[in-house]
Amino acid sequence: PDVLIPSRAAYEDPNYPTKKLFAVPVKTTLKDRWGQVLKEAPRLKKKYLMTIQPGLSAALLNRMAKQGITLVVPRETKAEYPPSDMEILSVEEFIALVKEQLK
């Protein structure tokens, strides 16, 4: 992934708790490349995918959600997504989540 939080060393430490690890691939557009995210950071079941691509279909969002992916998008873009099973976080919400989990 493009970003490992808090660090690569923490990810590679088998004793570091997974609830405090975040793998965040960053893709400008998703197309079919979102599937690559599933192969990254195999230690983690939940993946966060940061993108600026607006307006993905509900069907695609539901497929990604079933695979454990949460989108992280700019606040202004979040409202452009259709209702779906996908958890979509703004960048600010994601940062707050990470801060809370790392306490």
C-alpha positions as semicolon CSV with decimal commas, in nm:
position;residue;x (nm);y (nm);z (nm)
1;P;0,000;0,000;0,000
2;D;0,102;0,361;-0,045
3;V;0,066;0,438;0,326
4;L;0,106;0,216;0,632
5;I;-0,001;0,371;0,960
6;P;0,170;0,396;1,202
7;S;0,467;0,247;1,012
8;R;0,599;-0,041;0,807
9;A;0,792;-0,165;1,111
10;A;0,468;-0,183;1,312
11;Y;0,297;-0,373;1,028
12;E;0,584;-0,622;1,010
13;D;0,582;-0,676;1,388
14;P;0,352;-0,978;1,447
15;N;0,294;-0,861;1,805
16;Y;0,166;-0,517;1,704
17;P;-0,216;-0,513;1,734
18;T;-0,394;-0,513;1,399
19;K;-0,666;-0,279;1,529
20;K;-0,396;-0,010;1,539
21;L;-0,276;-0,074;1,182
22;F;-0,405;0,098;0,870
23;A;-0,317;0,016;0,510
24;V;-0,414;0,300;0,279
25;P;-0,363;0,263;-0,095
26;V;-0,410;0,592;-0,279
27;K;-0,557;0,591;-0,631
28;T;-0,669;0,891;-0,833
29;T;-0,921;0,677;-1,019
30;L;-1,034;0,325;-0,939
31;K;-1,157;0,158;-1,259
32;D;-1,074;-0,211;-1,213
33;R;-0,763;-0,139;-1,007
34;W;-0,947;-0,140;-0,677
35;G;-0,906;-0,518;-0,673
36;Q;-0,531;-0,472;-0,630
37;V;-0,604;-0,337;-0,283
38;L;-0,719;-0,681;-0,171
39;K;-0,370;-0,823;-0,224
40;E;-0,195;-0,545;-0,032
41;A;-0,127;-0,573;0,341
42;P;-0,269;-0,927;0,375
43;R;-0,240;-0,909;0,754
44;L;-0,535;-0,668;0,761
45;K;-0,894;-0,765;0,680
46;K;-1,019;-0,408;0,665
47;K;-0,868;-0,189;0,394
48;Y;-0,900;0,185;0,345
49;L;-0,882;0,314;-0,010
50;M;-0,822;0,684;-0,065
51;T;-0,941;0,833;-0,393
52;I;-1,062;1,157;-0,546
53;Q;-1,282;0,981;-0,802
54;P;-1,643;1,093;-0,757
55;G;-1,965;0,916;-0,842
56;L;-1,892;0,545;-0,844
57;S;-2,193;0,320;-0,895
58;A;-2,377;0,168;-0,599
59;A;-2,309;-0,179;-0,743
60;L;-1,932;-0,119;-0,745
61;L;-1,941;0,031;-0,397
62;N;-2,132;-0,273;-0,269
63;R;-1,880;-0,513;-0,428
64;M;-1,592;-0,328;-0,264
65;A;-1,773;-0,317;0,072
66;K;-1,820;-0,696;0,066
67;Q;-1,441;-0,724;0,032
68;G;-1,382;-0,513;0,345
69;I;-1,288;-0,188;0,172
70;T;-1,375;0,152;0,313
71;L;-1,341;0,455;0,087
72;V;-1,168;0,770;0,207
73;V;-1,255;1,073;-0,004
74;P;-1,247;1,452;0,013
75;R;-1,537;1,592;0,214
76;E;-1,671;1,774;-0,092
77;T;-1,680;1,449;-0,292
78;K;-1,849;1,233;-0,027
79;A;-2,197;1,362;-0,111
80;E;-2,155;1,258;-0,476
81;Y;-2,167;0,886;-0,396
82;P;-2,500;0,699;-0,421
83;P;-2,648;0,517;-0,121
84;S;-2,480;0,179;-0,077
85;D;-2,347;-0,067;0,181
86;M;-2,006;0,103;0,155
87;E;-1,869;0,293;0,450
88;I;-1,736;0,618;0,305
89;L;-1,523;0,843;0,522
90;S;-1,406;1,194;0,454
91;V;-1,033;1,249;0,495
92;E;-1,106;1,433;0,820
93;E;-1,318;1,145;0,951
94;F;-1,043;0,899;0,862
95;I;-0,780;1,106;1,045
96;A;-1,005;1,121;1,353
97;L;-1,054;0,742;1,337
98;V;-0,679;0,680;1,316
99;K;-0,609;0,915;1,606
100;E;-0,872;0,739;1,817
101;Q;-0,743;0,387;1,733
102;L;-0,382;0,481;1,802
103;K;-0,455;0,604;2,157
